[in-house]
């Protein structure tokens, strides 16, 4: 496994998420299956960086 670590500001993170979402929509089920682990890691990283966003979504 290759591990790549990058730092993104909020705008860059949202742009990457939007780009990935568009690729999944254009690529169909196969692309979605391949992208799922990546999007799960992105979501987890966002939650760690912004716990207040999760709290406001739940309350």
PLY file of the C-alpha trace (Angstrom):
ply
format ascii 1.0
element vertex 59
property float x
property float y
property float z
element edge 58
property int vertex1
property int vertex2
end_header
0.00 0.00 0.00
1.19 3.50 -0.79
0.26 6.19 1.70
0.03 9.77 0.48
-0.55 12.62 2.92
-1.54 16.08 1.74
-2.87 19.14 3.50
-5.87 20.92 2.01
-7.65 24.01 3.19
-11.45 23.87 3.38
-11.95 25.23 -0.14
-9.50 22.74 -1.64
-11.11 19.87 0.28
-14.58 20.82 -0.97
-13.28 21.16 -4.53
-11.71 17.71 -4.38
-14.91 16.21 -2.96
-16.95 17.85 -5.73
-14.53 16.61 -8.38
-14.66 13.07 -7.00
-18.45 13.18 -6.82
-18.64 14.28 -10.46
-16.29 11.50 -11.54
-18.38 8.91 -9.70
-21.59 10.20 -11.29
-20.03 10.13 -14.74
-18.38 6.74 -14.25
-21.33 4.85 -12.84
-21.32 1.92 -10.46
-17.75 0.75 -11.06
-16.35 4.20 -10.33
-18.54 4.49 -7.23
-17.27 1.15 -5.92
-13.66 2.19 -6.46
-14.16 5.65 -4.94
-16.04 4.53 -1.81
-12.95 3.88 0.34
-11.51 7.25 -0.67
-14.68 9.17 0.12
-15.01 7.38 3.47
-11.48 8.44 4.41
-12.20 12.00 3.27
-15.35 12.12 5.38
-13.51 10.78 8.42
-10.75 13.37 7.99
-13.32 16.15 7.69
-15.08 15.01 10.88
-11.78 15.01 12.77
-10.94 18.48 11.47
-14.44 19.92 11.99
-16.22 18.19 14.88
-18.46 21.22 15.30
-19.98 20.57 11.86
-21.04 17.08 12.91
-22.53 18.36 16.16
-24.57 21.01 14.33
-25.87 18.41 11.84
-27.12 16.21 14.67
-28.68 18.89 16.81
0 1
1 2
2 3
3 4
4 5
5 6
6 7
7 8
8 9
9 10
10 11
11 12
12 13
13 14
14 15
15 16
16 17
17 18
18 19
19 20
20 21
21 22
22 23
23 24
24 25
25 26
26 27
27 28
28 29
29 30
30 31
31 32
32 33
33 34
34 35
35 36
36 37
37 38
38 39
39 40
40 41
41 42
42 43
43 44
44 45
45 46
46 47
47 48
48 49
49 50
50 51
51 52
52 53
53 54
54 55
55 56
56 57
57 58
